Amino acid sequence: DRTMTLRQPATALLIAALFLLTAPAPAPARVIELQRHENREFHFAFQYPASWRLNPDAGGDLRARTIAPAGGPEAQCSVIVKRFPHAAGARQEEIDQVFLATPTTDEVREMLGAEVPDLEVLTVTTASLHSRPAHQAALRYTVVTPVGPARAYGRVVMTATPGLTWTISCSGQGTTAEEAERNFAFWGLEIDALVASFRFTPAAPQPAPAAAPATTPDKK
C-alpha cells in the first residue's frame, strides 16, 4: 500500500515529538553551599556543607567533626590529627615516599583495627591530601551511637607530616550495611567537596623580638 508507506515516516516523527514532550526533564544538579572552617592550632582548613552541623573541637585527637542534618540520611566527616613527638624530626620527603606506595588491606587493617575491632577494608588506593601523597581506603564497620550499635560505610584518607598523622574519615550510617552505603552515596558530592577542599595552611609568622633600646655611656 503506497499510501501507508508514505505516511509511516510522518507518524514516526509525530510519536518521537510526543515522547520528547512527555519525557521527564532531567533532575537539576544539587547545588552545594559550603562554609569554611580553619584550625589555627594545627594549621589546616576545609570547607563543609552549610547545612551540616560543625563541632570544631570534638575532643582528643578528633580536631573537627561535621554531621549531616537530622532527619535525613545519616553521615558525618571527621578530621583526626595525632601527635607523634618522637617523629617530629623526620624529613617530609621520606614520609612522602611511604605514602606514594599503595599499602595492602592487611596493613590498613593493622593501622586502624585497634580502634575498630570489626573493621572490613574493602579497597585501598593511593591518593593525595592537598599537597601530600596519601593512602585512601573504603571501609565497612560498626559504630556505637547513643541509641546503640549502627553499621557504617565510608572512606578514610590518611597522610603524615613530621610529628603528626592526618586522617579524614567520612561515613554513612544506618541500621544495616546496605542502608549505610546508600546514605554515604547520597552525600557523595558533599563528601567529595569536603575532602577536595582540605588545605594545610601556613603557620602564622612569629613576631620578631623587640629590639633592645639603644644605650649611651653615662656622662660624668
N, CA and C atoms as a LAMMPS dump frame, in Angstrom:
ITEM: TIMESTEP
0
ITEM: NUMBER OF ATOMS
660
ITEM: BOX BOUNDS ff ff ff
-5.0000000000000000e+02 5.0000000000000000e+02
-5.0000000000000000e+02 5.0000000000000000e+02
-5.0000000000000000e+02 5.0000000000000000e+02
ITEM: ATOMS id mol type element x y z
1 1 1 N 0.863 -1.19 0
2 1 2 C 0 0 0
3 1 3 C 0.893 1.232 0
4 2 1 N 0.891 2.005 -1.112
5 2 2 C 1.794 3.147 -1.242
6 2 3 C 1.432 4.229 -0.262
7 3 1 N 0.145 4.444 -0.015
8 3 2 C -0.275 5.486 0.925
9 3 3 C 0.258 5.183 2.312
10 4 1 N 0.146 3.919 2.732
11 4 2 C 0.63 3.509 4.045
12 4 3 C 2.135 3.736 4.156
13 5 1 N 2.872 3.417 3.099
14 5 2 C 4.324 3.557 3.117
15 5 3 C 4.727 5.019 3.252
16 6 1 N 4.048 5.932 2.591
17 6 2 C 4.386 7.347 2.642
18 6 3 C 4.073 7.943 4.003
19 7 1 N 3.075 7.444 4.687
20 7 2 C 2.663 8.057 5.947
21 7 3 C 3.484 7.58 7.144
22 8 1 N 4.191 6.474 7.018
23 8 2 C 4.894 5.927 8.178
24 8 3 C 5.947 6.878 8.741
25 9 1 N 6.81 7.525 7.886
26 9 2 C 7.792 8.446 8.465
27 9 3 C 7.142 9.583 9.232
28 10 1 N 6.055 10.146 8.715
29 10 2 C 5.382 11.233 9.41
30 10 3 C 4.839 10.755 10.75
31 11 1 N 4.29 9.553 10.774
32 11 2 C 3.772 9.007 12.022
33 11 3 C 4.895 8.803 13.031
34 12 1 N 6.045 8.308 12.554
35 12 2 C 7.179 8.088 13.458
36 12 3 C 7.664 9.402 14.04
37 13 1 N 7.715 10.468 13.222
38 13 2 C 8.144 11.769 13.72
39 13 3 C 7.179 12.308 14.768
40 14 1 N 5.869 12.096 14.549
41 14 2 C 4.871 12.566 15.5
42 14 3 C 5.034 11.851 16.839
43 15 1 N 5.254 10.53 16.788
44 15 2 C 5.438 9.765 18.032
45 15 3 C 6.68 10.242 18.769
46 16 1 N 7.77 10.491 18.002
47 16 2 C 9.006 10.959 18.63
48 16 3 C 8.807 12.315 19.294
49 17 1 N 8.057 13.211 18.626
50 17 2 C 7.811 14.533 19.195
51 17 3 C 6.993 14.43 20.472
52 18 1 N 5.966 13.569 20.451
53 18 2 C 5.159 13.383 21.656
54 18 3 C 5.992 12.806 22.797
55 19 1 N 6.939 11.893 22.496
56 19 2 C 7.79 11.302 23.516
57 19 3 C 8.657 12.374 24.174
58 20 1 N 9.219 13.287 23.337
59 20 2 C 10.06 14.336 23.882
60 20 3 C 9.281 15.281 24.769
61 21 1 N 8.014 15.53 24.394
62 21 2 C 7.19 16.441 25.183
63 21 3 C 6.801 15.832 26.524
64 22 1 N 6.628 14.512 26.556
65 22 2 C 6.152 13.874 27.79
66 22 3 C 7.277 13.274 28.621
67 23 1 N 8.51 13.173 28.057
68 23 2 C 9.618 12.58 28.811
69 23 3 C 9.961 13.475 29.998
70 24 1 N 10.245 12.896 31.154
71 24 2 C 10.577 13.717 32.332
72 24 3 C 11.886 14.457 32.121
73 25 1 N 11.918 15.721 32.56
74 25 2 C 13.151 16.511 32.454
75 25 3 C 14.176 15.962 33.429
76 26 1 N 15.466 16.013 33.058
77 26 2 C 16.49 15.528 33.979
78 26 3 C 16.49 16.337 35.268
79 27 1 N 16.763 15.658 36.382
80 27 2 C 16.768 16.334 37.679
81 27 3 C 17.906 17.357 37.715
82 28 1 N 17.65 18.556 38.239
83 28 2 C 18.718 19.564 38.304
84 28 3 C 19.817 19.114 39.25
85 29 1 N 21.05 19.49 38.913
86 29 2 C 22.185 19.131 39.769
87 29 3 C 22.027 19.8 41.133
88 30 1 N 22.395 19.082 42.184
89 30 2 C 22.278 19.625 43.541
90 30 3 C 23.345 20.693 43.744
91 31 1 N 22.935 21.855 44.199
92 31 2 C 23.861 22.948 44.466
93 31 3 C 24.362 22.798 45.895
94 32 1 N 25.681 22.779 46.053
95 32 2 C 26.27 22.588 47.37
96 32 3 C 26.789 23.926 47.871
97 33 1 N 26.215 24.426 48.95
98 33 2 C 26.701 25.656 49.579
99 33 3 C 27.676 25.258 50.684
100 34 1 N 28.874 25.823 50.642
101 34 2 C 29.921 25.417 51.574
102 34 3 C 30.308 26.558 52.506
103 35 1 N 30.753 26.176 53.696
104 35 2 C 31.319 27.115 54.657
105 35 3 C 32.744 26.684 54.979
106 36 1 N 33.585 27.631 55.365
107 36 2 C 34.994 27.339 55.626
108 36 3 C 35.251 27.249 57.124
109 37 1 N 36.037 26.257 57.499
110 37 2 C 36.493 26.133 58.889
111 37 3 C 38.012 26.089 58.892
112 38 1 N 38.625 26.821 59.808
113 38 2 C 40.084 26.842 59.914
114 38 3 C 40.506 26.527 61.333
115 39 1 N 41.507 25.665 61.456
116 39 2 C 42.081 25.325 62.751
117 39 3 C 43.468 25.952 62.813
118 40 1 N 43.653 26.899 63.726
119 40 2 C 44.918 27.63 63.788
120 40 3 C 45.944 26.95 64.672
121 41 1 N 45.501 25.973 65.455
122 41 2 C 46.469 25.244 66.273
123 41 3 C 47.277 24.271 65.414
124 42 1 N 46.589 23.514 64.54
125 42 2 C 47.261 22.535 63.696
126 42 3 C 47.424 23.017 62.25
127 43 1 N 46.933 24.212 61.962
128 43 2 C 47.163 24.851 60.664
129 43 3 C 46.568 24.035 59.508
130 44 1 N 45.253 23.88 59.537
131 44 2 C 44.546 23.276 58.413
132 44 3 C 43.199 23.955 58.261
133 45 1 N 42.617 23.786 57.087
134 45 2 C 41.296 24.352 56.805
135 45 3 C 40.573 23.443 55.831
136 46 1 N 39.243 23.493 55.865
137 46 2 C 38.436 22.755 54.901
138 46 3 C 37.08 23.427 54.781
139 47 1 N 36.36 23.073 53.741
140 47 2 C 35.005 23.57 53.544
141 47 3 C 34.024 22.42 53.746
142 48 1 N 32.889 22.718 54.363
143 48 2 C 31.899 21.701 54.649
144 48 3 C 30.515 22.221 54.253
145 49 1 N 29.543 21.322 54.028
146 49 2 C 28.208 21.766 53.612
147 49 3 C 27.587 22.7 54.643
148 50 1 N 27.023 23.804 54.185
149 50 2 C 26.436 24.788 55.099
150 50 3 C 25.283 24.208 55.909
151 51 1 N 24.639 23.167 55.384
152 51 2 C 23.504 22.568 56.097
153 51 3 C 23.953 21.587 57.189
154 52 1 N 25.256 21.245 57.213
155 52 2 C 25.753 20.3 58.207
156 52 3 C 26.142 21.041 59.484
157 53 1 N 26.098 20.32 60.6
158 53 2 C 26.497 20.888 61.888
159 53 3 C 27.994 20.666 62.099
160 54 1 N 28.691 21.691 62.568
161 54 2 C 30.126 21.604 62.804
162 54 3 C 30.41 21.579 64.293
163 55 1 N 31.222 20.619 64.715
164 55 2 C 31.774 20.604 66.069
165 55 3 C 33.27 20.829 65.912
166 56 1 N 33.752 22.071 66.132
167 56 2 C 35.143 22.377 65.812
168 56 3 C 36.155 21.802 66.786
169 57 1 N 35.723 21.345 67.956
170 57 2 C 36.655 20.788 68.929
171 57 3 C 35.989 19.59 69.585
172 58 1 N 36.066 18.452 68.904
173 58 2 C 35.334 17.266 69.356
174 58 3 C 36.043 16.538 70.488
175 59 1 N 37.268 16.908 70.814
176 59 2 C 37.974 16.3 71.935
177 59 3 C 38.98 15.251 71.512
178 60 1 N 40.038 15.112 72.293
179 60 2 C 41.077 14.139 71.992
180 60 3 C 41.767 14.459 70.687
181 61 1 N 42.021 13.426 69.901
182 61 2 C 42.67 13.619 68.594
183 61 3 C 41.682 14.043 67.518
184 62 1 N 40.393 14.079 67.851
185 62 2 C 39.362 14.476 66.893
186 62 3 C 39.298 16.004 66.86
187 63 1 N 39.869 16.604 65.831
188 63 2 C 40.034 18.056 65.794
189 63 3 C 38.836 18.784 65.222
190 64 1 N 37.987 18.1 64.462
191 64 2 C 36.756 18.703 63.936
192 64 3 C 35.854 17.596 63.437
193 65 1 N 34.552 17.804 63.581
194 65 2 C 33.58 16.835 63.067
195 65 3 C 32.401 17.596 62.475
196 66 1 N 31.93 17.15 61.319
197 66 2 C 30.744 17.72 60.693
198 66 3 C 29.702 16.615 60.541
199 67 1 N 28.438 16.951 60.808
200 67 2 C 27.375 15.948 60.848
201 67 3 C 26.229 16.394 59.947
202 68 1 N 25.709 15.469 59.149
203 68 2 C 24.609 15.765 58.231
204 68 3 C 23.356 16.165 59.004
205 69 1 N 22.442 16.916 58.37
206 69 2 C 21.234 17.384 59.063
207 69 3 C 20.41 16.229 59.618
208 70 1 N 19.851 16.442 60.808
209 70 2 C 18.998 15.439 61.437
210 70 3 C 17.748 15.224 60.599
211 71 1 N 17.267 13.992 60.593
212 71 2 C 16.049 13.665 59.877
213 71 3 C 16.272 13.185 58.462
214 72 1 N 17.508 13.285 57.973
215 72 2 C 17.833 12.807 56.638
216 72 3 C 18.807 11.655 56.691
217 73 1 N 19.375 11.275 55.548
218 73 2 C 20.378 10.212 55.54
219 73 3 C 21.529 10.549 56.489
220 74 1 N 21.913 9.608 57.321
221 74 2 C 22.926 9.861 58.34
222 74 3 C 24.33 9.765 57.747
223 75 1 N 25.137 10.794 58.015
224 75 2 C 26.524 10.802 57.544
225 75 3 C 27.308 11.797 58.381
226 76 1 N 28.621 11.647 58.365
227 76 2 C 29.49 12.584 59.056
228 76 3 C 30.904 12.488 58.506
229 77 1 N 31.681 13.532 58.738
230 77 2 C 33.105 13.558 58.388
231 77 3 C 33.887 14.077 59.587
232 78 1 N 35.049 13.491 59.821
233 78 2 C 35.891 13.892 60.944
234 78 3 C 37.312 14.123 60.467
235 79 1 N 37.981 15.068 61.105
236 79 2 C 39.408 15.31 60.881
237 79 3 C 40.138 14.906 62.158
238 80 1 N 41.027 13.923 62.036
239 80 2 C 41.749 13.379 63.185
240 80 3 C 43.238 13.675 62.989
241 81 1 N 43.828 14.333 63.977
242 81 2 C 45.258 14.651 63.922
243 81 3 C 45.897 14.116 65.203
244 82 1 N 46.868 13.22 65.034
245 82 2 C 47.554 12.621 66.175
246 82 3 C 48.995 13.104 66.222
247 83 1 N 49.451 13.361 67.428
248 83 2 C 50.84 13.793 67.628
249 83 3 C 51.744 12.58 67.859
250 84 1 N 52.913 12.596 67.208
251 84 2 C 53.96 11.603 67.43
252 84 3 C 55.272 12.366 67.62
253 85 1 N 55.51 12.857 68.846
254 85 2 C 56.684 13.719 69.076
255 85 3 C 58.008 13.069 68.683
256 86 1 N 58.123 11.734 68.837
257 86 2 C 59.383 11.074 68.503
258 86 3 C 59.687 11.127 67.004
259 87 1 N 58.661 11.446 66.169
260 87 2 C 58.872 11.528 64.723
261 87 3 C 58.909 12.975 64.228
262 88 1 N 59.011 13.92 65.163
263 88 2 C 58.977 15.327 64.762
264 88 3 C 60.186 15.71 63.914
265 89 1 N 61.273 14.959 64.039
266 89 2 C 62.463 15.276 63.261
267 89 3 C 62.531 14.584 61.912
268 90 1 N 61.494 13.831 61.548
269 90 2 C 61.501 13.128 60.258
270 90 3 C 61.46 14.122 59.105
271 91 1 N 62.064 13.751 57.993
272 91 2 C 62.05 14.597 56.803
273 91 3 C 60.782 14.34 55.999
274 92 1 N 60.15 15.421 55.545
275 92 2 C 58.895 15.276 54.799
276 92 3 C 59.089 14.441 53.537
277 93 1 N 60.228 14.561 52.888
278 93 2 C 60.479 13.789 51.669
279 93 3 C 60.446 12.286 51.949
280 94 1 N 60.976 11.88 53.086
281 94 2 C 60.973 10.46 53.444
282 94 3 C 59.56 9.987 53.774
283 95 1 N 58.79 10.835 54.456
284 95 2 C 57.401 10.492 54.775
285 95 3 C 56.591 10.326 53.494
286 96 1 N 56.79 11.249 52.542
287 96 2 C 56.037 11.188 51.291
288 96 3 C 56.304 9.893 50.535
289 97 1 N 57.537 9.401 50.591
290 97 2 C 57.861 8.153 49.902
291 97 3 C 57.034 6.992 50.443
292 98 1 N 56.773 7.001 51.737
293 98 2 C 55.947 5.94 52.342
294 98 3 C 54.539 5.975 51.777
295 99 1 N 53.982 7.177 51.619
296 99 2 C 52.597 7.3 51.178
297 99 3 C 52.438 7.242 49.658
298 100 1 N 53.54 7.228 48.937
299 100 2 C 53.454 7.031 47.491
300 100 3 C 53.243 5.56 47.134
301 101 1 N 53.551 4.664 48.059
302 101 2 C 53.378 3.225 47.831
303 101 3 C 52.022 2.787 48.366
304 102 1 N 51.29 1.982 47.582
305 102 2 C 49.968 1.513 47.995
306 102 3 C 50.103 0.426 49.064
307 103 1 N 49.483 0.599 50.23
308 103 2 C 49.546 -0.439 51.254
309 103 3 C 48.593 -1.585 50.924
310 104 1 N 48.738 -2.685 51.625
311 104 2 C 47.802 -3.796 51.475
312 104 3 C 46.607 -3.567 52.391
313 105 1 N 45.527 -4.307 52.15
314 105 2 C 44.361 -4.203 53.032
315 105 3 C 44.726 -4.638 54.453
316 106 1 N 45.632 -5.611 54.583
317 106 2 C 46.052 -6.051 55.915
318 106 3 C 46.798 -4.951 56.647
319 107 1 N 47.622 -4.191 55.932
320 107 2 C 48.359 -3.108 56.574
321 107 3 C 47.412 -2.011 57.046
322 108 1 N 46.404 -1.68 56.245
323 108 2 C 45.431 -0.674 56.669
324 108 3 C 44.636 -1.183 57.865
325 109 1 N 44.255 -2.449 57.837
326 109 2 C 43.517 -3.025 58.961
327 109 3 C 44.356 -2.988 60.236
328 110 1 N 45.654 -3.217 60.097
329 110 2 C 46.542 -3.18 61.259
330 110 3 C 46.643 -1.76 61.812
331 111 1 N 46.674 -0.761 60.917
332 111 2 C 46.76 0.629 61.356
333 111 3 C 45.5 1.085 62.073
334 112 1 N 44.341 0.648 61.6
335 112 2 C 43.065 1.142 62.122
336 112 3 C 42.32 0.144 62.996
337 113 1 N 42.704 -1.115 62.928
338 113 2 C 41.91 -2.161 63.561
339 113 3 C 41.825 -2.091 65.06
340 114 1 N 42.842 -1.519 65.73
341 114 2 C 42.803 -1.45 67.187
342 114 3 C 41.639 -0.584 67.661
343 115 1 N 41.283 0.426 66.864
344 115 2 C 40.186 1.312 67.233
345 115 3 C 38.844 0.802 66.713
346 116 1 N 38.874 -0.033 65.672
347 116 2 C 37.634 -0.54 65.07
348 116 3 C 37.765 -2.064 64.953
349 117 1 N 37.367 -2.812 65.982
350 117 2 C 37.63 -4.26 66.009
351 117 3 C 37.065 -5.039 64.831
352 118 1 N 35.861 -4.694 64.339
353 118 2 C 35.258 -5.482 63.248
354 118 3 C 35.466 -4.822 61.892
355 119 1 N 36.543 -4.064 61.763
356 119 2 C 36.809 -3.316 60.534
357 119 3 C 36.976 -4.249 59.338
358 120 1 N 36.287 -3.921 58.234
359 120 2 C 36.451 -4.62 56.962
360 120 3 C 36.998 -3.625 55.946
361 121 1 N 38.216 -3.866 55.462
362 121 2 C 38.847 -2.986 54.472
363 121 3 C 38.495 -3.514 53.087
364 122 1 N 37.759 -2.721 52.313
365 122 2 C 37.243 -3.176 51.032
366 122 3 C 38.215 -2.902 49.889
367 123 1 N 38.728 -1.687 49.8
368 123 2 C 39.691 -1.33 48.755
369 123 3 C 40.718 -0.372 49.341
370 124 1 N 41.893 -0.339 48.727
371 124 2 C 42.959 0.578 49.132
372 124 3 C 43.601 1.153 47.876
373 125 1 N 43.813 2.468 47.851
374 125 2 C 44.467 3.126 46.725
375 125 3 C 45.376 4.227 47.258
376 126 1 N 46.228 4.753 46.368
377 126 2 C 46.965 5.963 46.702
378 126 3 C 46.143 7.163 46.256
379 127 1 N 46.319 8.275 46.954
380 127 2 C 45.569 9.491 46.645
381 127 3 C 46.44 10.667 47.058
382 128 1 N 45.825 11.812 47.262
383 128 2 C 46.558 12.967 47.777
384 128 3 C 45.636 13.743 48.697
385 129 1 N 46.227 14.383 49.677
386 129 2 C 45.501 15.27 50.57
387 129 3 C 46.198 16.618 50.483
388 130 1 N 45.556 17.533 49.745
389 130 2 C 46.155 18.806 49.386
390 130 3 C 47.481 18.536 48.678
391 131 1 N 48.605 18.894 49.298
392 131 2 C 49.899 18.767 48.643
393 131 3 C 50.659 17.514 49.026
394 132 1 N 50.037 16.634 49.796
395 132 2 C 50.759 15.477 50.323
396 132 3 C 50.227 14.182 49.715
397 133 1 N 51.117 13.231 49.358
398 133 2 C 50.646 11.892 48.977
399 133 3 C 49.896 11.265 50.155
400 134 1 N 48.926 10.418 49.846
401 134 2 C 48.089 9.854 50.909
402 134 3 C 47.634 8.449 50.537
403 135 1 N 47.17 7.734 51.53
404 135 2 C 46.51 6.444 51.341
405 135 3 C 45.012 6.64 51.522
406 136 1 N 44.234 5.979 50.678
407 136 2 C 42.773 6.064 50.755
408 136 3 C 42.196 4.657 50.8
409 137 1 N 41.216 4.439 51.671
410 137 2 C 40.62 3.11 51.817
411 137 3 C 39.112 3.227 51.982
412 138 1 N 38.39 2.279 51.388
413 138 2 C 36.947 2.14 51.6
414 138 3 C 36.748 1.111 52.704
415 139 1 N 35.87 1.433 53.667
416 139 2 C 35.739 0.618 54.872
417 139 3 C 34.286 0.297 55.178
418 140 1 N 34.1 -0.793 55.907
419 140 2 C 32.793 -1.145 56.478
420 140 3 C 33.039 -1.563 57.922
421 141 1 N 32.228 -1.054 58.86
422 141 2 C 32.479 -1.335 60.27
423 141 3 C 31.247 -0.992 61.106
424 142 1 N 31.357 -1.2 62.416
425 142 2 C 30.279 -0.891 63.357
426 142 3 C 30.681 0.29 64.227
427 143 1 N 29.732 1.195 64.47
428 143 2 C 29.979 2.334 65.359
429 143 3 C 28.984 2.283 66.509
430 144 1 N 29.372 2.892 67.617
431 144 2 C 28.496 2.974 68.786
432 144 3 C 27.832 4.34 68.783
433 145 1 N 26.506 4.365 68.822
434 145 2 C 25.74 5.61 68.84
435 145 3 C 24.952 5.695 70.146
436 146 1 N 24.387 6.864 70.468
437 146 2 C 23.59 6.981 71.7
438 146 3 C 22.412 6.017 71.773
439 147 1 N 21.94 5.527 70.617
440 147 2 C 20.804 4.594 70.62
441 147 3 C 21.241 3.154 70.382
442 148 1 N 22.553 2.909 70.387
443 148 2 C 23.035 1.543 70.205
444 148 3 C 23.958 1.416 69.008
445 149 1 N 24.426 0.209 68.721
446 149 2 C 25.345 -0.003 67.591
447 149 3 C 24.668 0.301 66.25
448 150 1 N 25.469 0.792 65.313
449 150 2 C 24.977 1.054 63.952
450 150 3 C 26.062 0.621 62.98
451 151 1 N 25.656 0.358 61.764
452 151 2 C 26.606 -0.012 60.719
453 151 3 C 27.085 1.252 60.012
454 152 1 N 28.33 1.23 59.574
455 152 2 C 28.908 2.381 58.883
456 152 3 C 29.631 1.907 57.624
457 153 1 N 29.56 2.751 56.601
458 153 2 C 30.294 2.517 55.359
459 153 3 C 30.921 3.851 54.973
460 154 1 N 32.206 3.84 54.621
461 154 2 C 32.817 5.107 54.254
462 154 3 C 34.227 4.945 53.751
463 155 1 N 34.947 6.043 53.787
464 155 2 C 36.332 6.021 53.342
465 155 3 C 37.172 6.91 54.234
466 156 1 N 38.461 6.582 54.285
467 156 2 C 39.422 7.393 55.023
468 156 3 C 40.539 7.801 54.06
469 157 1 N 41.072 8.985 54.292
470 157 2 C 42.251 9.461 53.577
471 157 3 C 43.287 9.776 54.637
472 158 1 N 44.484 9.175 54.515
473 158 2 C 45.496 9.278 55.564
474 158 3 C 46.824 9.741 54.985
475 159 1 N 47.497 10.641 55.727
476 159 2 C 48.845 11.052 55.367
477 159 3 C 49.56 11.464 56.646
478 160 1 N 50.783 12.007 56.5
479 160 2 C 51.555 12.393 57.684
480 160 3 C 52.477 13.547 57.34
481 161 1 N 52.815 14.302 58.364
482 161 2 C 53.837 15.334 58.313
483 161 3 C 54.736 15.101 59.522
484 162 1 N 55.891 15.727 59.606
485 162 2 C 56.776 15.453 60.744
486 162 3 C 56.068 15.605 62.094
487 163 1 N 55.999 14.5 62.835
488 163 2 C 55.403 14.514 64.158
489 163 3 C 53.891 14.416 64.206
490 164 1 N 53.218 14.337 63.041
491 164 2 C 51.752 14.318 63.028
492 164 3 C 51.248 13.312 61.987
493 165 1 N 50.145 12.639 62.298
494 165 2 C 49.41 11.876 61.295
495 165 3 C 48.053 12.533 61.098
496 166 1 N 47.569 12.483 59.857
497 166 2 C 46.331 13.159 59.463
498 166 3 C 45.374 12.134 58.865
499 167 1 N 44.134 12.14 59.333
500 167 2 C 43.111 11.254 58.789
501 167 3 C 41.815 12.027 58.606
502 168 1 N 41.262 11.975 57.406
503 168 2 C 39.894 12.444 57.18
504 168 3 C 39.032 11.209 57.003
505 169 1 N 38.06 11.056 57.862
506 169 2 C 37.182 9.891 57.853
507 169 3 C 35.75 10.349 57.608
508 170 1 N 35.145 9.874 56.521
509 170 2 C 33.759 10.21 56.193
510 170 3 C 32.961 8.919 56.049
511 171 1 N 31.752 8.909 56.579
512 171 2 C 30.958 7.673 56.538
513 171 3 C 29.475 7.977 56.504
514 172 1 N 28.728 7.033 55.935
515 172 2 C 27.284 6.993 56.076
516 172 3 C 26.943 5.949 57.113
517 173 1 N 25.858 6.138 57.841
518 173 2 C 25.475 5.203 58.897
519 173 3 C 24.035 4.76 58.709
520 174 1 N 23.737 3.567 59.198
521 174 2 C 22.385 3.03 59.089
522 174 3 C 22.226 1.796 59.943
523 175 1 N 21.02 1.281 59.984
524 175 2 C 20.765 0.081 60.783
525 175 3 C 21.322 -1.171 60.116
526 176 1 N 21.553 -1.092 58.8
527 176 2 C 22.15 -2.21 58.064
528 176 3 C 23.323 -1.689 57.24
529 177 1 N 24.171 -2.615 56.798
530 177 2 C 25.301 -2.224 55.957
531 177 3 C 24.816 -1.613 54.654
532 178 1 N 23.722 -2.124 54.099
533 178 2 C 23.191 -1.613 52.842
534 178 3 C 22.678 -0.176 53.012
535 179 1 N 21.995 0.091 54.126
536 179 2 C 21.5 1.447 54.376
537 179 3 C 22.662 2.417 54.573
538 180 1 N 23.691 1.976 55.273
539 180 2 C 24.861 2.832 55.484
540 180 3 C 25.509 3.208 54.161
541 181 1 N 25.622 2.241 53.252
542 181 2 C 26.23 2.515 51.948
543 181 3 C 25.35 3.457 51.127
544 182 1 N 24.037 3.301 51.197
545 182 2 C 23.134 4.206 50.479
546 182 3 C 23.264 5.633 51.017
547 183 1 N 23.335 5.778 52.33
548 183 2 C 23.451 7.107 52.929
549 183 3 C 24.77 7.774 52.548
550 184 1 N 25.839 6.975 52.494
551 184 2 C 27.134 7.516 52.071
552 184 3 C 27.041 7.993 50.617
553 185 1 N 26.419 7.199 49.762
554 185 2 C 26.282 7.572 48.35
555 185 3 C 25.423 8.829 48.191
556 186 1 N 24.38 8.978 49.013
557 186 2 C 23.511 10.154 48.938
558 186 3 C 24.307 11.434 49.127
559 187 1 N 25.247 11.414 50.079
560 187 2 C 26.039 12.598 50.38
561 187 3 C 27.383 12.592 49.651
562 188 1 N 27.519 11.793 48.608
563 188 2 C 28.807 11.643 47.937
564 188 3 C 29.388 12.948 47.424
565 189 1 N 28.558 13.812 46.821
566 189 2 C 29.061 15.076 46.285
567 189 3 C 29.607 15.959 47.397
568 190 1 N 28.87 16.019 48.515
569 190 2 C 29.305 16.849 49.636
570 190 3 C 30.595 16.318 50.253
571 191 1 N 30.685 15.001 50.381
572 191 2 C 31.889 14.401 50.96
573 191 3 C 33.09 14.647 50.054
574 192 1 N 32.912 14.459 48.751
575 192 2 C 33.999 14.707 47.81
576 192 3 C 34.468 16.168 47.883
577 193 1 N 33.499 17.083 47.994
578 193 2 C 33.851 18.503 48.052
579 193 3 C 34.626 18.817 49.326
580 194 1 N 34.228 18.226 50.43
581 194 2 C 34.927 18.475 51.696
582 194 3 C 36.37 17.978 51.625
583 195 1 N 36.56 16.749 51.175
584 195 2 C 37.916 16.188 51.111
585 195 3 C 38.785 16.985 50.142
586 196 1 N 38.219 17.355 48.989
587 196 2 C 38.991 18.102 47.987
588 196 3 C 39.364 19.491 48.473
589 197 1 N 38.581 20.048 49.385
590 197 2 C 38.84 21.412 49.86
591 197 3 C 39.874 21.465 50.974
592 198 1 N 40.277 20.324 51.521
593 198 2 C 41.195 20.317 52.667
594 198 3 C 42.524 20.966 52.269
595 199 1 N 43.028 21.844 53.151
596 199 2 C 44.287 22.522 52.902
597 199 3 C 45.135 22.561 54.174
598 200 1 N 46.43 22.317 53.988
599 200 2 C 47.389 22.63 55.044
600 200 3 C 47.674 24.121 54.944
601 201 1 N 47.445 24.859 56.009
602 201 2 C 47.62 26.306 55.965
603 201 3 C 48.956 26.687 56.591
604 202 1 N 49.576 27.751 56.097
605 202 2 C 50.873 28.148 56.659
606 202 3 C 50.715 28.651 58.086
607 203 1 N 51.707 28.332 58.9
608 203 2 C 51.699 28.838 60.272
609 203 3 C 51.933 30.334 60.262
610 204 1 N 51.299 31.019 61.191
611 204 2 C 51.484 32.46 61.277
612 204 3 C 52.928 32.764 61.663
613 205 1 N 53.543 33.725 61.002
614 205 2 C 54.934 34.05 61.355
615 205 3 C 55.039 34.566 62.778
616 206 1 N 56.094 34.138 63.461
617 206 2 C 56.306 34.595 64.827
618 206 3 C 56.803 36.038 64.808
619 207 1 N 56.283 36.873 65.728
620 207 2 C 56.748 38.265 65.748
621 207 3 C 58.23 38.332 66.106
622 208 1 N 58.916 39.239 65.455
623 208 2 C 60.342 39.41 65.732
624 208 3 C 60.514 39.972 67.127
625 209 1 N 61.554 39.536 67.839
626 209 2 C 61.769 40.081 69.193
627 209 3 C 62.023 41.574 69.125
628 210 1 N 61.512 42.257 70.111
629 210 2 C 61.69 43.708 70.142
630 210 3 C 63.159 44.046 70.309
631 211 1 N 63.597 45.045 69.572
632 211 2 C 64.999 45.454 69.666
633 211 3 C 65.255 46.122 71.017
634 212 1 N 66.422 45.812 71.578
635 212 2 C 66.774 46.42 72.871
636 212 3 C 66.992 47.919 72.666
637 213 1 N 66.559 48.726 73.599
638 213 2 C 66.754 50.184 73.441
639 213 3 C 68.241 50.513 73.415
640 214 1 N 68.578 51.449 72.569
641 214 2 C 69.977 51.885 72.488
642 214 3 C 70.385 52.555 73.781
643 215 1 N 71.592 52.326 74.203
644 215 2 C 72.098 52.937 75.438
645 215 3 C 73.358 53.722 75.121
646 216 1 N 73.567 54.706 75.894
647 216 2 C 74.797 55.517 75.75
648 216 3 C 75.494 55.564 77.086
649 217 1 N 76.791 55.646 77.063
650 217 2 C 77.516 55.686 78.34
651 217 3 C 77.095 56.905 79.159
652 218 1 N 77.014 56.701 80.48
653 218 2 C 76.697 57.84 81.335
654 218 3 C 77.811 58.868 81.276
655 219 1 N 77.409 60.112 81.198
656 219 2 C 78.379 61.199 81.192
657 219 3 C 78.615 61.67 82.618
658 220 1 N 79.823 61.802 82.948
659 220 2 C 80.151 62.262 84.296
660 220 3 C 80.657 63.684 84.2
